[in-house]
Amino acid sequence: MTKPVAGVEVGLVDGVLTVNPSKQEMARSPLQLTLAGTKEGILMIEGASDFLSEEIMVDALRLGHKVTKPFVFFSSILFYGIKSIIVHMFGRMMSRLSARSVMA
């Protein structure tokens, strides 16, 4: 894993852009947008919409990317935290094995 990625759905519920709307809300939304991104930018967009303005579409993309950033941040903390624990445990295990081989 070189960069964490997060994804969200964005819908237009009663005229308001909504992140991860329910299935019922998405069914009546004129916008069904799935977006994945990193901290730096958007990687993937998939979706469909009724005739919506460019402004609404750009706002939906901005909102989707803005909301993915905390998920990306916490994913990286989790990944690098687990990685450092594993490296630390592996290092201790290797030290013990080295000490045993010297004693033998």
C-alpha atoms as an extended CHARMM CRD file, in Angstrom:
* protein
*
       104  EXT
         1         1  MET       CA              0.0000000000        0.0000000000        0.0000000000  PROA      1               0.0000000000
         2         2  THR       CA              1.6200000000        3.2230000000       -1.0960000000  PROA      2               0.0000000000
         3         3  LYS       CA             -1.2960000000        5.6020000000       -0.5230000000  PROA      3               0.0000000000
         4         4  PRO       CA             -4.5440000000        5.0500000000        1.3140000000  PROA      4               0.0000000000
         5         5  VAL       CA             -7.7210000000        5.4960000000       -0.7270000000  PROA      5               0.0000000000
         6         6  ALA       CA            -11.2800000000        6.1230000000        0.4640000000  PROA      6               0.0000000000
         7         7  GLY       CA            -14.5990000000        6.2370000000       -1.3320000000  PROA      7               0.0000000000
         8         8  VAL       CA            -18.0470000000        7.7520000000       -0.8260000000  PROA      8               0.0000000000
         9         9  GLU       CA            -21.3660000000        8.0770000000       -2.5900000000  PROA      9               0.0000000000
        10        10  VAL       CA            -22.9120000000       11.4770000000       -3.1750000000  PROA      10              0.0000000000
        11        11  GLY       CA            -26.5800000000       12.0490000000       -3.9280000000  PROA      11              0.0000000000
        12        12  LEU       CA            -28.8610000000       15.0510000000       -4.3080000000  PROA      12              0.0000000000
        13        13  VAL       CA            -31.5860000000       14.5690000000       -1.7100000000  PROA      13              0.0000000000
        14        14  ASP       CA            -34.3620000000       17.1740000000       -1.6950000000  PROA      14              0.0000000000
        15        15  GLY       CA            -32.0190000000       19.6280000000       -3.3950000000  PROA      15              0.0000000000
        16        16  VAL       CA            -29.1800000000       19.1060000000       -0.8950000000  PROA      16              0.0000000000
        17        17  LEU       CA            -25.9310000000       17.2990000000       -1.7200000000  PROA      17              0.0000000000
        18        18  THR       CA            -25.7510000000       14.3470000000        0.6640000000  PROA      18              0.0000000000
        19        19  VAL       CA            -22.8260000000       12.0420000000        1.3940000000  PROA      19              0.0000000000
        20        20  ASN       CA            -23.6040000000        8.3200000000        1.6720000000  PROA      20              0.0000000000
        21        21  PRO       CA            -27.3850000000        8.6900000000        1.4400000000  PROA      21              0.0000000000
        22        22  SER       CA            -29.6020000000        5.7340000000        2.2890000000  PROA      22              0.0000000000
        23        23  LYS       CA            -30.8100000000        3.4170000000       -0.4880000000  PROA      23              0.0000000000
        24        24  GLN       CA            -34.2450000000        5.0300000000       -0.3280000000  PROA      24              0.0000000000
        25        25  GLU       CA            -32.7610000000        8.5210000000       -0.6370000000  PROA      25              0.0000000000
        26        26  MET       CA            -30.4790000000        7.4380000000       -3.4830000000  PROA      26              0.0000000000
        27        27  ALA       CA            -33.4390000000        5.8980000000       -5.3410000000  PROA      27              0.0000000000
        28        28  ARG       CA            -35.1180000000        9.3000000000       -5.6020000000  PROA      28              0.0000000000
        29        29  SER       CA            -31.9150000000       11.3010000000       -6.1230000000  PROA      29              0.0000000000
        30        30  PRO       CA            -31.2680000000       12.8070000000       -9.5670000000  PROA      30              0.0000000000
        31        31  LEU       CA            -27.5380000000       12.2610000000       -8.8660000000  PROA      31              0.0000000000
        32        32  GLN       CA            -25.8430000000        8.9450000000       -8.1480000000  PROA      32              0.0000000000
        33        33  LEU       CA            -22.1160000000        9.6110000000       -7.8130000000  PROA      33              0.0000000000
        34        34  THR       CA            -19.4490000000        7.2620000000       -6.4720000000  PROA      34              0.0000000000
        35        35  LEU       CA            -16.0810000000        8.8650000000       -5.8730000000  PROA      35              0.0000000000
        36        36  ALA       CA            -12.7330000000        7.4970000000       -4.6490000000  PROA      36              0.0000000000
        37        37  GLY       CA             -9.7070000000        9.5430000000       -3.7940000000  PROA      37              0.0000000000
        38        38  THR       CA             -6.5190000000       10.1140000000       -1.8560000000  PROA      38              0.0000000000
        39        39  LYS       CA             -5.4960000000       13.0790000000        0.2580000000  PROA      39              0.0000000000
        40        40  GLU       CA             -4.1500000000       14.7410000000       -2.8790000000  PROA      40              0.0000000000
        41        41  GLY       CA             -6.9590000000       14.1890000000       -5.3440000000  PROA      41              0.0000000000
        42        42  ILE       CA             -9.7650000000       12.2370000000       -6.9290000000  PROA      42              0.0000000000
        43        43  LEU       CA             -8.8620000000        8.8830000000       -8.4770000000  PROA      43              0.0000000000
        44        44  MET       CA            -12.1840000000        7.5650000000       -9.7590000000  PROA      44              0.0000000000
        45        45  ILE       CA            -15.6420000000        8.8700000000      -10.5320000000  PROA      45              0.0000000000
        46        46  GLU       CA            -18.5970000000        6.7500000000      -11.5410000000  PROA      46              0.0000000000
        47        47  GLY       CA            -22.2240000000        7.6580000000      -11.6930000000  PROA      47              0.0000000000
        48        48  ALA       CA            -25.2860000000        8.9130000000      -13.4310000000  PROA      48              0.0000000000
        49        49  SER       CA            -27.4250000000       12.0010000000      -13.2300000000  PROA      49              0.0000000000
        50        50  ASP       CA            -30.4520000000       13.6860000000      -14.6440000000  PROA      50              0.0000000000
        51        51  PHE       CA            -29.8140000000       17.0290000000      -16.2760000000  PROA      51              0.0000000000
        52        52  LEU       CA            -27.8900000000       18.8700000000      -13.5510000000  PROA      52              0.0000000000
        53        53  SER       CA            -25.8590000000       22.0420000000      -13.7950000000  PROA      53              0.0000000000
        54        54  GLU       CA            -22.0970000000       22.0340000000      -14.0050000000  PROA      54              0.0000000000
        55        55  GLU       CA            -22.0490000000       23.9240000000      -10.7020000000  PROA      55              0.0000000000
        56        56  ILE       CA            -23.9150000000       21.1270000000       -8.8840000000  PROA      56              0.0000000000
        57        57  MET       CA            -21.6220000000       18.4800000000      -10.3810000000  PROA      57              0.0000000000
        58        58  VAL       CA            -18.4580000000       20.3670000000       -9.3990000000  PROA      58              0.0000000000
        59        59  ASP       CA            -19.8630000000       20.9470000000       -5.8920000000  PROA      59              0.0000000000
        60        60  ALA       CA            -20.6340000000       17.2160000000       -5.6170000000  PROA      60              0.0000000000
        61        61  LEU       CA            -17.0550000000       16.3540000000       -6.5950000000  PROA      61              0.0000000000
        62        62  ARG       CA            -15.6280000000       18.8560000000       -4.1210000000  PROA      62              0.0000000000
        63        63  LEU       CA            -17.8540000000       17.5800000000       -1.3320000000  PROA      63              0.0000000000
        64        64  GLY       CA            -17.0190000000       13.9460000000       -2.0810000000  PROA      64              0.0000000000
        65        65  HSD       CA            -13.2840000000       14.6190000000       -2.0660000000  PROA      65              0.0000000000
        66        66  LYS       CA            -13.5070000000       16.7280000000        1.0840000000  PROA      66              0.0000000000
        67        67  VAL       CA            -15.2960000000       13.9170000000        2.9040000000  PROA      67              0.0000000000
        68        68  THR       CA            -12.8190000000       11.2150000000        1.8150000000  PROA      68              0.0000000000
        69        69  LYS       CA             -9.8760000000       13.0480000000        3.3980000000  PROA      69              0.0000000000
        70        70  PRO       CA            -10.6190000000       12.1020000000        7.0590000000  PROA      70              0.0000000000
        71        71  PHE       CA            -11.0970000000        8.4540000000        6.0270000000  PROA      71              0.0000000000
        72        72  VAL       CA             -7.7570000000        8.5460000000        4.1900000000  PROA      72              0.0000000000
        73        73  PHE       CA             -6.0810000000       10.1300000000        7.2180000000  PROA      73              0.0000000000
        74        74  PHE       CA             -7.3850000000        7.5360000000        9.6830000000  PROA      74              0.0000000000
        75        75  SER       CA             -6.5880000000        4.6920000000        7.2820000000  PROA      75              0.0000000000
        76        76  SER       CA             -2.9820000000        5.8440000000        7.0780000000  PROA      76              0.0000000000
        77        77  ILE       CA             -2.7360000000        6.1340000000       10.8710000000  PROA      77              0.0000000000
        78        78  LEU       CA             -4.1190000000        2.6220000000       11.2220000000  PROA      78              0.0000000000
        79        79  PHE       CA             -1.8440000000        1.1930000000        8.5140000000  PROA      79              0.0000000000
        80        80  TYR       CA              1.3560000000        2.8370000000        9.7070000000  PROA      80              0.0000000000
        81        81  GLY       CA              0.5060000000        2.1320000000       13.3550000000  PROA      81              0.0000000000
        82        82  ILE       CA              0.0350000000       -1.5730000000       12.6450000000  PROA      82              0.0000000000
        83        83  LYS       CA              3.1270000000       -1.6050000000       10.4480000000  PROA      83              0.0000000000
        84        84  SER       CA              5.2910000000       -0.1090000000       13.2160000000  PROA      84              0.0000000000
        85        85  ILE       CA              3.9280000000       -2.6210000000       15.7550000000  PROA      85              0.0000000000
        86        86  ILE       CA              4.7210000000       -5.5240000000       13.4250000000  PROA      86              0.0000000000
        87        87  VAL       CA              8.2070000000       -4.1780000000       12.6930000000  PROA      87              0.0000000000
        88        88  HSD       CA              8.8270000000       -3.7170000000       16.4280000000  PROA      88              0.0000000000
        89        89  MET       CA              7.5830000000       -7.2290000000       17.2820000000  PROA      89              0.0000000000
        90        90  PHE       CA              9.5580000000       -8.7920000000       14.4290000000  PROA      90              0.0000000000
        91        91  GLY       CA             12.6900000000       -6.9420000000       15.5400000000  PROA      91              0.0000000000
        92        92  ARG       CA             12.3180000000       -8.2320000000       19.1070000000  PROA      92              0.0000000000
        93        93  MET       CA             11.7200000000      -11.7680000000       17.8440000000  PROA      93              0.0000000000
        94        94  MET       CA             14.8200000000      -11.6300000000       15.6380000000  PROA      94              0.0000000000
        95        95  SER       CA             16.8950000000      -10.2900000000       18.5770000000  PROA      95              0.0000000000
        96        96  ARG       CA             15.7870000000      -13.1980000000       20.7460000000  PROA      96              0.0000000000
        97        97  LEU       CA             16.5920000000      -15.7020000000       18.0040000000  PROA      97              0.0000000000
        98        98  SER       CA             20.0410000000      -14.1430000000       17.5280000000  PROA      98              0.0000000000
        99        99  ALA       CA             20.7110000000      -14.2750000000       21.2740000000  PROA      99              0.0000000000
       100       100  ARG       CA             19.7220000000      -17.9570000000       21.3800000000  PROA      100             0.0000000000
       101       101  SER       CA             21.9920000000      -18.8590000000       18.4630000000  PROA      101             0.0000000000
       102       102  VAL       CA             24.9490000000      -17.1160000000       20.1610000000  PROA      102             0.0000000000
       103       103  MET       CA             24.2910000000      -19.0150000000       23.4010000000  PROA      103             0.0000000000
       104       104  ALA       CA             24.1080000000      -22.3990000000       21.6700000000  PROA      104             0.0000000000
